[in-house]
Amino acid sequence: MKVLKFGGTSVGSVESLYNVKKIVEGCEEPVIVVVSALGGITDRLITAAKLAGNGDKTYRDEFDFIVKRHADVIAGIVPDEYKDEVRTVTGSLLEELGNIYKGVCLIKDLSTKTLDTIVSYGERISSVIVSRIISGARHYDSRNFIKTEKQFGKHIVDFELTNRLVRETFVDCPRVALVPGFISSDRDSGDVTNLGRGGSDYTAAILAAALSASRLEIWTDVDGFMTADPRVINSAYVIEHLSFTEAMELCNFGAKVIYPPTIYPVFHKNIPIAIKNTFNPEAPGTSITEEQSSAEGKAIKGISSINDTCLLTLSGLGMVGVIGINSRIFNALAKSGVSVFLVSQASSENNTSFAVRNADAELAVKVLNEEFALEIETGEISGVSAEKDLATVAIVGENMKHTPGIAGKLFNTLGRNGINVIACAQGASETNISFVIELNSLRKALNVIHDSFFLSDAQVLNLFVVGVGTVGRDLLHQIKKQQQNLLENKALRLRLVGVANSRKCVFSRDGIDIEHYKEALEASDIIATPERICQEVIKMNIFNSVFVDCTASSEVASMYGKLLSHNISVVAANKIAASSNYKNYAELKKTARKRDVKYLFETNVGAGLPIINTINNLINSGDRILKIEAVVSGTLNYIFNILSEDVPLSEAIRRAQEAGYSEPDPRVDLSGQDVIRKLVILAREAGYVVEQSDVKRNLFIPEEYFEGTQEEFWKKIPELDAGFEEKRKAVAAEGKQFRFVARLENGETEVGLQAVDNRHPFYLLEGSNNVILITTERYKEYPMVIKGYGAGAVVTAAGVFADIISIANIR
């Protein structure tokens, strides 16, 4: 014999009731079927009761809905030969219920006893209906054999009496016994009581244990226990197997698949539990047995949470070394019916924190203030503080036992994502680590834990890309092209959750289709100001966030500090922040280290070349940078490569602009400002404190050409063609080439034009290539050379992409 329980959604409609009928009639062995009230009816019963208790006659609308709902179900599924019988029985019950409501409304008083009676009608009526749907079913009244006693204001099952009555009642068990769940009666008075919301599960477990059933099946509207709440985590999946301990821990911390007390009765009898989906009966579901997980399994099985937490703290030096303080705390709370689900105490004993439901907080504070009134008055205890709007999260798994580093990984993961742990607790069994956080961090915490402990099928990086010009556009194209490969081969999911151009921005927690980001931007009504973008990114509070700046905007760069301080990594093609005043640069680096996030800007120098990363590796491994010589302006290099007798300076500059190598205003490149910024960044990464104003400038175009409008510049620049051609010829006659070189040596920095011969590494530079020579204490005689494409949207985007990938730390 086995016991099957069907919840409210399973018996909530004609269609679902047909599924129940098919499942039960398909069982080969005798079964006891426990049913809840029709879906949503219990809430309606309570709402109507409260209205009636306030003398509000609109309770009749709720009551009329309840009557019609049951009438519709009877009409839709009960066989014709039983319809009159069922209508008579349910009609009588509904008439009783209506009279109770009428009486409550007249006297304007709703006692606990009356409310217990009212809510019992949900299961009493549904069980009558279902008993006439399933062929051969015999109806039983659970009030006759589920007996309770009152303790601390709650109805507690009297197991000795209940087990005896259950065995007597079902000594001659039919093929199908139909029992209403949830309801019971007081062992002494016989008054109607109940086992709490979700108590139908408990009813089924009590019956299964008392009768030594072969199996307890909980039929619900989900496929089983999930690794996390699927409404919060899209990648949550069904857990195939749980031990009793794991299931108990998950239930006690908010997993609503099973009512928590359900597990205790069957655990002691070692009766397996199966969680099954009434609407998908072929799904394997979740099996719960005494068998523990294999040691090779994942460290944690699932994550559960309570989003209704108040943390109470009793503190004071008068608590230190005093025996019995905690006994007084929990006895006082228990007598008042306040349930505590987490306890955390400092080893110094000067404070004890414990979590309760928000609804119990006020009562708990009152009770404790009364219990410790004398100590509070004398100052031995400071009093009771209550912090509401918190959430409690638990990670659960038998494989956490004796596995070093689980707690460290957990709290490091939370910290890296800016989630502050207010209190925590871990039992010696090592199957549950619980902690309290702010409620607004709950979604992020669940996602990042699910991601970090390999419960998800892939690690997720959530990207905000600002700037979709040439570099940003190519970056998105590269990400789109590589997304599937990274997912399949590296278990890395890159999700675009925000994108902005110079006019609009759009954000979506579920992700933006890269293929159609332009359409999404056009449809958005959010104006793209740097402040608004920053505000929206922070407000999303999403885990593993990466802000990608593909602009040249100083306003966007000014937001980095705020983003980093909110634990959002920053990847910047924009070189303004890294080359700004040294104090700002150092503060950004410090914030990133403090928050354990990344501030990466490899493409600030040399586009996709690994220059900054190489310098960092040298420094971090104990080397010292002595000198850096670099040609890092692809624009200027292009100009000097095409200079000839037929291509004068002014023409070379124009061609660089037309080919897209220079800024829209080429004077930005010709002024050496871009090179100076890059040199400052290299010097700083090499360990030197350098400002842009410290760089000595030896420019090849006089200062006056940088004044006025761009139109005036184009008119005047040909004046330099003849003179510069003479210089070029003289250098060429010596077998040399012009290069605009950035140099760091002995802490001194300078940029300027330099003629190099064919033995110099700078001589053979095609197109817009860059080359960097790094002389260190280890690479002293033969400097390290890094050479390659140093400009262009494609390689710059690739460098940005590489920085993004490095944050994921994949191999």
SEBA-418185 format. One record per residue (C-alpha): residue in one letter; x negated, y negated, z. Coordinates in steps of 0.02 Angstrom, whole numbers, padded with zeros to 5 digits, always signed. Each point is the difference from the previous one (the first is absolute). Layout:
% SEBA-418185
AXYZ ...
//
This chain:
% SEBA-418185
M+00000+00000+00000 K-00058-00177-00037 V+00063-00173+00040 L+00028-00133-00133 K+00029-00183+00040 F+00069-00123-00128 G-00018-00187+00033 G+00118-00143-00039 T-00059-00027-00178 S+00015+00187-00035 V+00185-00005+00048 G+00028-00178-00055 S+00089+00027-00165 V+00097+00127-00100 E-00151+00032-00112 S-00119+00030+00147 L+00127+00112+00086 Y+00002+00112-00153 N-00188+00017+00021 V+00025+00048+00184 K+00131+00131-00050 K-00118+00076-00129 I-00149+00005+00119 V+00097+00080+00144 E+00094+00126-00106 G-00164+00050-00081 C-00073+00058+00167 E-00009+00188+00016 E-00014+00007+00191 P+00126-00070+00127 V-00019-00187+00030 I+00053-00132+00123 V+00031-00163-00091 V-00014-00162+00098 V+00068-00158-00081 S-00011-00185+00036 A+00137-00128-00028 L+00026-00056-00179 G-00139-00118-00050 G+00023-00173+00075 I+00154+00047+00104 T-00089-00005+00169 D-00053-00180-00033 R+00179-00043-00048 L+00068+00081+00158 I-00119-00103+00107 T+00035-00162-00094 A+00188+00023+00021 A-00023+00040+00185 K-00099-00158+00031 L+00128-00107-00091 A+00140+00079+00099 G-00097-00025+00162 N-00007-00187-00039 G+00188-00003-00033 D-00033-00028-00185 K+00143+00078-00098 T-00105+00010-00158 Y-00056+00168+00071 R+00151+00064-00097 D-00089-00034-00164 E-00143+00113+00054 F+00122+00131+00063 D+00099-00005-00163 F-00163+00028-00095 I-00040+00152+00110 V+00173+00074-00032 K-00010-00027-00188 R-00177+00068-00012 H+00051+00165+00078 A+00161+00008-00102 D-00099-00022-00162 V-00121+00140+00046 I+00143+00118+00046 A+00088-00039-00163 G-00159+00023-00100 I-00066+00167+00063 V+00110+00096+00123 P+00087+00146-00089 D+00186-00025-00027 E+00048+00142+00118 Y-00087-00088+00144 K+00039-00183-00039 D+00158-00011+00107 E-00083+00085+00147 V-00153-00111-00007 R+00104-00157-00022 T+00104+00048+00152 V-00151+00033+00112 T-00099-00153-00057 G+00157-00107+00004 S+00027+00046+00182 L-00181-00040+00042 L+00008-00167-00092 E+00162-00043+00090 E-00087+00032+00167 L-00145-00109-00055 G+00117-00139-00054 N+00086+00002+00170 I-00168-00011+00089 Y-00048-00151-00104 K+00168-00080+00037 G-00025+00024+00187 V-00178-00068-00005 C+00060-00154-00094 L+00143-00031+00124 I-00109+00005+00156 K-00153-00071-00089 D-00116+00123+00083 L-00114+00130-00081 S-00083+00116+00126 T-00141+00119-00042 K+00116+00146+00034 T+00129-00067-00124 L-00132-00035-00132 D-00067+00179+00017 T+00177+00063-00029 I+00026-00113-00151 V-00160+00050-00092 S+00038+00185+00029 Y+00143-00011-00125 G-00122-00014-00146 E-00068+00176+00023 R+00165+00072+00062 I+00087-00051-00162 S-00142+00040-00121 S-00023+00174+00073 V+00185+00039-00024 I-00011-00054-00183 V-00159+00097-00037 S+00066+00156+00087 R+00138+00009-00131 I-00118-00031-00147 I-00120+00144+00033 S+00073+00171-00032 G+00025+00104+00159 A-00060-00134+00121 R+00063-00001+00179 H+00008-00165+00093 Y-00071-00021+00177 D+00006-00148+00119 S-00174-00040+00066 R+00074-00089+00152 N+00041+00172+00067 F-00180+00062+00006 I-00122-00148-00010 K-00001-00065+00179 T-00090-00153+00069 E-00040-00080+00166 K-00038-00183+00034 Q-00179-00051+00042 F-00063-00179+00002 G+00157-00056-00089 K-00020+00123-00145 H+00084+00164-00045 I-00127+00141+00017 V+00036+00177-00059 D+00026+00127+00139 F-00092+00139-00089 E+00035+00139+00123 L+00189-00023-00012 T-00002-00044-00186 N-00104+00152-00051 R+00117+00117+00096 L+00156-00077-00078 V-00074+00002-00175 R-00042+00185+00013 E+00174+00039+00067 T+00085-00102-00137 F-00095+00079-00143 V-00011+00178+00064 D+00109+00047-00147 C-00069-00121-00129 P+00094-00011-00168 R-00091-00012-00166 V+00018-00189+00005 A+00027-00095+00163 L+00037-00186-00021 V-00051-00113+00145 P+00011-00190+00021 G-00169-00072+00045 F-00043-00142+00118 I+00144+00021+00122 S+00000+00087+00168 S+00089-00011+00168 D-00046-00035+00180 R-00026+00162+00097 D+00098-00065+00151 S+00137-00115-00064 G+00022+00071-00174 D-00005-00177-00073 V-00062-00019-00178 T-00186-00042-00010 N-00124-00002-00142 L-00182+00046-00033 G-00051-00169-00074 R-00007-00067-00177 G-00071+00139-00106 G+00060+00126+00129 S+00070+00120-00130 D-00179+00059-00029 Y-00012+00031+00187 T+00163+00097+00002 A-00067+00113-00137 A-00165+00028+00093 I+00091+00042+00162 L+00105+00130-00089 A-00150+00072-00093 A-00101+00019+00161 A+00143+00071+00104 L+00040+00131-00133 S-00181+00036-00051 A+00038-00045-00181 S-00122+00052-00136 R-00011-00177-00067 L+00065-00177+00023 E+00034-00097-00160 I+00026-00188+00006 W+00085-00054-00162 T-00016-00186-00034 D-00019-00122-00146 V-00190+00009-00017 D-00115+00140-00058 G-00086+00015+00169 F-00120-00089+00116 M-00098-00129-00099 T-00179-00053+00029 A+00070-00175+00033 D+00159-00101-00026 P+00030+00009-00190 R+00091-00167+00007 V-00166-00079+00049 I-00124+00113-00089 N+00043+00051-00178 S-00131+00138-00001 A+00066+00087+00157 Y+00035+00184-00030 V+00080+00148+00087 I-00103+00092+00131 E+00017+00186-00036 H-00040+00060+00176 L-00008-00072+00175 S-00037+00079+00167 F+00129-00028+00137 T-00120-00121+00083 E-00025-00101-00159 A+00186-00009-00034 M+00035-00050+00179 E-00127-00140-00006 L+00068-00066-00165 C+00179+00006+00063 N-00039-00090+00162 F-00080-00141-00098 G+00139-00043-00118 A+00008+00135-00134 K+00189+00013-00016 V+00008+00168-00089 I+00038+00088+00164 Y+00073-00064+00163 P-00151+00015+00120 P+00074+00118+00134 T+00043+00126-00137 I-00171+00082+00001 Y-00011+00044+00184 P+00130+00141+00010 V-00060+00093-00156 F-00183-00027+00040 H+00015+00103+00159 K+00082+00141-00097 N-00122-00017-00147 I+00144-00020-00122 P-00059-00078-00165 I+00082-00158-00063 A+00027-00040-00184 I+00040-00177-00059 K+00098+00011-00163 N+00088-00120-00119 T+00186+00029-00027 F-00012-00093-00165 N-00156+00095-00057 P+00015+00173+00078 E-00132+00075-00114 A-00137-00112+00075 P-00111+00098+00121 G+00022-00130+00139 T-00103-00002+00159 S-00032+00152+00107 I-00031-00023+00187 T-00076+00145+00096 E-00121+00032+00143 E-00135+00036-00129 Q-00132-00137-00004 S-00080-00077-00153 S-00156+00075-00074 A-00162-00085+00050 E-00033-00042-00182 G+00157-00107-00013 K+00012-00188+00007 A-00043-00083+00165 I+00173-00073+00022 K+00168+00067-00057 G+00106-00155+00006 I+00030-00175+00062 S+00151-00053+00101 S+00051-00168+00069 I+00122-00092+00112 N+00038-00174-00063 D+00096-00045+00158 T-00134-00020+00133 C-00024-00112+00151 L-00164+00014+00094 L+00013-00030+00187 T-00155-00033+00103 L-00015+00001+00188 S-00166-00076+00054 G-00091-00061+00154 L-00157+00034+00100 G+00111+00067+00138 M+00030+00155-00107 V-00183+00054+00001 G-00026+00158+00101 V+00178+00001+00068 I+00073+00175-00007 G+00181+00017-00057 I+00017-00158-00105 N+00041+00096-00160 S+00118+00113+00096 R+00098-00151+00058 I+00003-00073-00177 F+00069+00154-00086 N+00117+00053+00140 A+00080-00173-00001 L+00020+00006-00189 A+00068+00178+00000 K+00132-00041+00131 S+00060-00140-00114 G+00005+00113-00153 V-00143-00089-00090 S-00102+00117-00110 V-00187-00032-00021 F-00081+00070-00159 L-00180-00063+00014 V-00114-00036+00148 S-00171-00085-00003 Q-00101-00039+00156 A-00166-00090+00021 S-00132+00107+00089 S-00022-00142+00125 E+00182+00033+00051 N+00038-00187+00001 N+00137+00017-00130 T+00120+00129-00070 S+00090-00024-00165 F+00145+00103-00062 A+00117-00008-00149 V+00190+00001+00007 R+00137-00041-00124 N+00038-00186-00019 A+00176+00030+00066 D-00072+00069+00163 A-00127-00138+00026 E+00106-00121+00101 L+00060+00136+00118 A-00177+00070+00020 V-00071-00171+00047 K+00140-00027+00126 V-00025+00171+00079 L-00189-00019+00016 N+00010-00177+00069 E+00116+00068+00134 E-00110+00151+00035 F-00159-00105+00018 A+00080-00158+00072 L-00111+00001+00155 E-00162+00026-00097 I+00048-00136-00124 E+00041-00120+00141 T-00169+00028+00085 G-00094-00014-00165 E-00065+00180+00000 I+00093+00028-00163 S+00018-00136-00130 G+00169+00059-00058 V+00071+00086-00152 S-00028-00068-00175 A+00105+00056-00147 E-00054-00015-00182 K+00138+00037-00126 D+00006+00019-00189 L-00135+00133-00003 A-00013+00170-00082 T-00073+00165+00057 V-00090+00113-00122 A-00055+00180+00029 I-00113+00109-00106 V+00031+00183+00030 G-00092+00160-00042 E-00066+00156+00085 N-00161-00014-00101 M-00048-00158+00093 K-00051+00111+00145 H-00188-00003+00029 T-00027-00095-00163 P-00121-00144+00035 G+00032-00168-00080 I+00188+00005-00026 A+00036-00142+00121 G-00150-00097-00064 K+00058+00015-00180 L+00177-00048+00049 F-00045-00159+00093 N-00134-00049-00126 T+00127+00018-00140 L+00127-00106+00094 G-00129-00133+00044 R-00064-00013-00179 N+00178-00041-00053 G+00024-00131+00136 I+00117+00104+00108 N-00024-00034+00185 V+00030+00145+00120 I+00083-00065+00158 A+00005+00163+00098 C-00042+00181-00036 A+00016+00173+00076 Q-00067+00172-00039 G+00038+00157+00099 A-00127+00134+00040 S+00090+00116-00122 E-00070-00110-00140 T+00153+00029-00109 N+00064-00179+00009 I-00084-00170-00002 S+00127-00138+00032 F-00023-00187-00005 V+00101-00160+00010 I-00014-00138-00131 E+00098-00153-00053 L+00159+00044-00093 N-00048-00102-00154 S-00155+00110-00022 L+00096+00165+00002 R+00020+00022-00188 K-00183-00038-00031 A-00056+00116+00141 L+00102+00147-00064 N-00063-00022-00176 V-00182-00019+00043 I+00000+00151+00118 H+00090+00106-00129 D-00129-00056-00127 S-00154+00022+00109 F+00040+00170+00072 F+00029+00078-00172 L+00185+00025+00026 S+00023-00099-00160 D-00051+00080-00164 A-00112-00150-00035 Q-00083-00148+00081 V+00086-00163-00047 L-00074-00171-00033 N+00128-00140-00013 L-00063-00134-00119 F+00044-00184-00014 V-00075-00068-00161 V-00006-00189-00018 G-00048-00069-00169 V+00047+00092-00159 G-00108-00094-00125 T-00133+00092-00098 V-00080+00087+00151 G+00161+00036+00094 R+00087+00063-00156 D-00145+00118-00040 L-00006+00059+00181 L+00184+00048-00003 H-00025+00088-00166 Q-00147+00100+00072 I+00098+00045+00157 K+00149+00058-00103 K-00113+00106-00110 Q-00089+00080+00148 Q+00145+00019+00123 Q+00049+00177-00043 N-00180+00063-00005 L-00037-00073+00172 L+00159+00077+00069 E-00032+00172-00071 N-00188+00013+00027 K-00034-00114+00148 A+00168+00001+00091 L+00001-00190-00007 R+00158-00094-00043 L-00024-00181-00054 R+00164-00092+00023 L+00026-00177-00063 V+00112-00082+00130 G-00028-00182-00046 V-00054-00099-00152 A-00012-00186-00035 N-00044-00115-00143 S-00016-00189+00007 R+00189-00024+00001 K+00088+00146+00084 C-00029+00147+00114 V+00094+00160+00035 F-00013+00126+00142 S+00070+00175+00025 R-00038+00120+00141 D+00048+00146-00112 G-00120-00054-00137 I+00003-00096-00163 D-00014+00091-00165 I-00164-00065-00074 E+00068+00030-00174 H+00135-00130+00032 Y-00082-00121+00122 K+00024-00145-00122 E+00188+00028-00005 A+00003+00013+00190 L-00090-00166+00014 E+00117-00085-00122 A+00152+00064+00095 S-00067-00060+00169 D+00059-00161+00078 I-00147-00014+00123 I-00112-00148-00042 A-00184+00048+00005 T-00085-00120+00119 P-00153+00068+00092 E+00087-00030+00167 R+00157+00094-00055 I-00101+00145-00070 C-00098+00016+00163 Q+00160-00012+00101 E+00087+00136-00100 V-00150+00117+00007 I-00012-00016+00189 K+00188+00013+00022 M+00005+00167-00091 N-00112+00069+00138 I-00040+00150-00109 F-00135+00128+00038 N-00167+00016-00092 S+00024-00171-00081 V-00125-00070-00125 F+00011-00179-00062 V-00083-00016-00172 D-00045-00177-00056 C-00030-00014-00187 T+00017-00190-00002 A-00126-00141+00011 S+00110-00094+00123 S-00075-00082+00154 E+00175-00002+00078 V+00017+00189-00017 A-00177+00024+00067 S+00045-00104+00152 M+00127+00134+00049 Y-00128+00140+00021 G-00030-00034+00185 K+00184+00012+00043 L+00022+00158-00103 L-00152+00086+00077 S+00058-00047+00175 H+00162+00093-00038 N-00100+00156-00047 I+00020-00020-00187 S-00155+00042-00101 V-00054-00128-00130 V-00080+00038-00169 A-00052-00159-00089 A-00056-00035-00177 N+00017-00182+00057 K-00173-00057+00061 I+00055-00161+00087 A+00017+00072+00175 A-00164+00097+00001 S-00094-00155-00062 S+00091-00126+00111 N-00082-00074+00154 Y-00100+00131+00093 K+00108-00012+00157 N+00155+00051-00097 Y-00093+00141-00090 A-00067+00068+00165 E+00171-00014+00083 L+00083+00101-00139 K-00130+00137+00016 K+00017-00001+00190 T+00191+00011-00009 A-00010+00146-00120 R-00119+00094+00117 K+00104-00041+00154 R+00162+00057-00082 D-00084+00152-00081 V+00059-00050-00174 K-00098-00041-00158 Y-00048-00165-00080 L-00078+00049-00167 F-00059-00113-00140 E-00120+00104-00105 T+00058-00084-00162 N-00048-00173+00065 V-00172+00034-00075 G-00032+00103-00155 A+00182+00051-00032 G+00001+00190+00010 L-00186+00021+00041 P-00037+00075+00172 I-00104-00146+00062 I+00075-00050+00167 N+00030+00181+00048 T-00183+00040-00038 I-00062-00147+00105 N+00111+00056+00144 N-00067+00178-00010 L-00179-00065+00003 I+00032-00113+00149 N+00101+00128+00097 S-00136+00132-00024 G-00131-00115+00077 D-00079-00079-00155 R-00031-00187-00014 I+00035-00105-00155 L-00152-00107-00043 K+00049-00071-00168 I+00144+00001-00122 E-00016-00059-00181 A+00156+00008-00104 V+00082-00048-00162 V+00181+00005+00054 S+00091-00116-00118 G+00069+00098-00146 T+00055-00165-00076 L-00172-00082+00002 N-00084+00161-00054 Y+00117+00010-00149 I-00039-00181-00046 F-00189+00025+00006 N+00011+00163-00097 I+00090-00080-00149 L-00100-00163-00002 S-00095-00015-00164 E-00048-00124-00132 D+00173+00026-00075 V+00095+00002+00166 P-00038-00156+00101 L+00038-00020+00185 S+00171-00082-00023 E+00056+00136-00121 A-00061+00139+00116 I+00101-00075+00143 R+00155-00009-00109 R-00019+00180-00056 A-00017+00057+00182 Q+00163-00086+00040 E+00089+00071-00152 A-00063+00177+00039 G+00069-00014+00176 Y-00169+00009+00087 S+00010-00173+00076 E+00127-00083+00113 P+00133-00101-00092 D-00108-00151+00045 P-00176+00061-00047 R-00079-00134+00111 V+00037+00114+00149 D-00127+00123-00072 L-00122-00129-00070 S-00011-00089+00167 G-00073+00158+00076 Q+00137-00003+00133 D+00052+00178-00037 V-00180+00061+00012 I-00027-00098+00162 R+00152+00083+00078 K-00062+00171-00051 L-00175-00034+00066 V+00072-00060+00166 I+00102+00160+00014 L-00152+00110-00039 A-00108-00095+00125 R+00130+00017+00137 E+00024+00186-00032 A-00190+00015+00007 G+00005-00072+00176 Y-00040-00185-00029 V+00100-00149+00062 V+00022-00103-00158 E+00120-00138-00052 Q+00033-00055-00179 S-00079-00167+00040 D-00163+00090+00044 V-00023+00062-00179 K-00123-00099-00105 R+00075-00038-00172 N-00104-00016-00160 L+00133-00030-00131 F-00029-00008-00188 I+00143-00120-00032 P-00005-00176+00079 E+00125-00040+00139 E+00091-00134-00100 Y+00066+00132-00121 F+00104+00074+00140 E+00093-00161+00031 G+00159-00055-00089 T+00123+00108-00095 Q-00032+00162-00092 E+00040-00089-00163 E-00137-00127+00036 F-00120+00143+00038 W+00029+00080-00170 K-00032-00166-00086 K-00163-00032+00093 I-00078+00173+00010 P-00066+00005-00181 E-00119-00140+00053 L-00105+00132+00087 D-00011+00119-00148 A-00158-00069-00081 G-00101-00015+00161 F+00051+00172+00060 E-00041+00077-00169 E-00178-00068+00017 K-00017+00083+00170 R+00069+00163-00069 K-00124+00001-00144 A-00146-00031+00117 V+00053+00142+00113 A+00032+00117-00147 A-00173-00040-00070 E-00072+00071+00160 G+00105+00158-00020 K+00114-00048+00143 Q+00186-00019+00034 F+00100-00121+00108 R+00089+00074+00150 F+00096-00090+00138 V-00073+00082+00156 A+00058+00004+00180 R-00138+00030+00128 L-00010+00038+00186 E-00173+00010+00077 N-00057-00028+00179 G+00174-00063+00042 E-00011-00136-00135 T+00126-00003-00142 E-00001-00081-00172 V+00081+00012-00171 G-00068-00061-00166 L-00056+00032-00176 Q-00150+00115-00020 A-00095+00062-00153 V-00042+00185+00009 D-00109+00107-00115 N+00036+00171-00069 R-00081+00089+00148 H+00126-00074+00121 P+00158+00099+00044 F+00102-00156-00040 Y-00060-00009-00181 L+00109+00135-00080 L+00174-00049+00055 E+00135+00023-00130 G+00164-00093-00004 S+00061-00041+00174 N-00104+00130+00094 N-00062-00036+00176 V-00161+00060+00081 I-00054-00009+00181 L-00173+00035+00072 I-00005+00042+00185 T-00167+00000+00089 T+00001+00076+00174 E-00126+00066+00125 R+00029+00173-00074 Y+00016-00058-00182 K-00144-00122+00005 E-00117+00047-00141 Y+00137+00053-00118 P+00162-00097+00030 M+00168+00085-00016 V+00086-00046-00164 I+00189-00002-00025 K+00055-00040-00177 G+00160+00007-00101 Y+00158-00089-00051 G+00020-00149+00115 A+00154-00083-00072 G+00165+00045-00080 A+00172+00042+00064 V-00012+00188-00024 V-00161+00026+00100 T+00053-00126+00133 A+00166+00091+00020 A-00094+00165+00011 G-00108-00074+00140 V+00156-00057+00094 F+00075+00173-00025 A-00158+00079+00072 D+00014-00110+00156 I+00181+00056+00021 I-00048+00183-00015 S-00140-00022+00127 I+00129-00052+00131 A+00083+00170-00018 N-00167+00084+00040 I+00033+00145-00117 R-00132+00119-00064 
//
